[in-house]
């Protein structure tokens, strides 16, 4: 996800301080990966340099001065273009997991063990996401559903690959 574009979208609602952007970002989008403050201010610095935001005010504080940032017309146009563009679907044609299965076969290790370990990890994460979904608000439920649907697709691939291991071994080792 583009942090810069997300900040621009958040700033369309009105000017904010960097720590407000961080807090809102972390609440809405960063459950699993909260932003570091350095990342927030480096992103704001780039947006400022590129003319997508401007300093709307400076307030004295207990420590350093606090800058309030506002989106510019160029920033509004930029985030509008970004929102109108589809994200590139990620087909994962050469996944790390596929490589591990093939390497296990090539090195005469049990590829089924690789698949079993991965299946267990997927199921554990699915249980955690299901608990989080049950306790979450609508936004959290939608985020969890997205992840769960991807994990379900991965599980289908794991099962299909397990069923075809002998055939894959014959093609890879030949």
Secondary structure, 3 states (H helix, E strand, C coil): CCHHHHHHHHHCCCCEEHHHHHHHHHHHCCCCCCCCHHHHHHHHHHHHHCCCEEEEEEECCCCCCEEEEEECHHHHHHHHHHHHCCCCCCCCCCCHHHHHHHHHHHCCCCHHHHHHHHHHHHHHHHHHHHHHHHHCCHHHHHHHHHHHHHHHHHHHHHHHHHHCHHHHHHHHHC
